Amino acid sequence: MTAIEVRGLRKTYGSRTAVSGIDLSIPHGEVFALLGPNGAGKTTTVEILEGHRRRDAGDVRVLGQDPGAGGRGWRARIGIVLQSATDAADLTVAETVRHIAGLYPRPRPAAEVLELVGLSGRAKTKVRALSGGQRRRLDVALGIVGRPEVVFLDEPTTGFDPQARRQFWQLVRALAADGTTILLTTHYLEEAEALADRLAVIAAGTLVAEGTPTTLGGRAGAGSTVSWVGPNGRETEHTDDPAGTIARLSAAGIDPATLTVARPSLEDTYLTLIGEHR
Amino acid sequence: MTATENPERTALMTTADTATPLPSTVRMGLGRGRVEILQFFRDRTAVIFSFLFPALLLLLFDTIFADDYDHPGLSAARVFSASMIAYGIVATSFTTMGIGIATDRDDGTLKRLRGTPVTATAYFLGKLILIAVLTAAEVAVLLAVAVIFFDLPVPSDAGRWLTFGWLFVLSVIACGLLGIAASSLVRSARTAGAVLNVPVVALQFVSGVFVHPITQLPGWMITVASIFPVKWMAQGFRSVFLPDSTVPLEAGGAWEHGRIALVLLAWCVIGSVLCLMTFRWTSTRDA
């Protein structure tokens, strides 16, 4: 059974179409990344799956439930990580986590959650005194304290410094290792590549590609670019058989220190994909 | 699928599956009440403005209108002390509730709670606990000011305190529920204070909170004021703190306790209906 199942999802705001016919199928335990430029429909899609927003058309099931009619029992099984909340400023970190834990039937212990997000040392700090990155980690703590089966992470690392982002990735991997299904939206391609089992690119409200980080957009069959310094200076060649090219070049006496083999990066693939749909 | 058509039933089934029942609304409401109170008292600006403003008004009024009425044993200070308790309850219950919900909508509190198994009733219960505690503290401060500075005689018979008790409870619930309903008219927390104070201040004057005897007001104004709770609250608190010899100064020539209770109960019902009809977890409206 799939954790998240979406068929023909549509949503318009007035005359503007935000999502025009999306299909998704995410099995239990998978980390799935939704990539796309601003305004592509990522947040709208996620908010519909969270039950925060109504859809205009399509069939949506999260843990077998229609989020638009999801009751308390269903909400106890999902976890939502907010991206811009400034609530609970006058409470301490531990008070906030304990309070939200009290709304769930089988919460994780507050100390365990704080350890998981790396905020153990700040348990008695007022929420308003946290740095931006710490505040976002608290949001993650509040999203997972209820032991959810599915976690929604909408652009969770926006504004993080590189070190905080790496720590956050460790946290997501730990959750995934626990068997939690994770739907992540992000602008950052290296983030999707580092975390996602599968990913989809969304542009102008439709999915333009879906695959694994290595196969997305025909990346696996896209070939390689081999470059070297020969008698005539730097030369490049596009090939589907880089090993053969290298063997030929080394037989011709080319200095291997000048040799590079490049495959199209996920970023190249992504930019091509969204470029075609602008 | 029947499951999607009946979310309550599905929720029950899911609960049974996980073996541990969901926390009850009362338990979650008490939890909400606790963090609401913690947050309020840690925000010093809110504490100062909520508590000290009505007390400051009482000090000013009682000092300016220090002259005695023609009525034996009746000082202006005594009249204003009684009426100002009604004002304190409206200011604290209605305004604090309205601003609080607008703030919760702005800062993500409501969005966060909407993603958890909490019920709207538990959220409201938490807010009502907060305003009940705040309003009780407010009334205590006002009474202390009135007794210490202006020699307000505190009633000694149990009957008057009983009146005080039910009046207080009904007033806080009616004003609190109306505050929840009014919060849906407020676009953001920044403008909430200004928007909510307009009906509050207007009703104080129309309802004779600052004018005694109320019969000095034009007849139509008393008729309008009689629709709303404030006039009845002020009248009720005068019945607690003023001598019975002042009854002829009231618009109806009597304390009218039964009518006061009925009007406040009616507003509790109207407030509940308005809450259910107008409350929104988020400010974004779906097309």
Interface residues (C-beta under 8 A of the other chain):
Chain A: T12 Y13 G14 E50 G51 H52 R53 R54 G64 Q65 D66 G68 A69 G70 G71 R72 G73 W74 R75 A76 R77 I78 G79 I80 L82 S84 A85 T86 D87 A88 A89 D90 L91 E95 T96 H99 I100 G102 L103 Y104 P105 R106 K126 L142 G143 G146
Chain B: A3 T4 E5 P7 E8 T10 A11 L12 M13 T14 T15 T18 T20 P21 L22 P23 R27 M28 G31 R34 V35 L38 Q39 R42 D43 D104 D107 G108 T109 K111 R112 L113 R114 G115 T116 P117 V118 T119 T282 T284 D286 A287
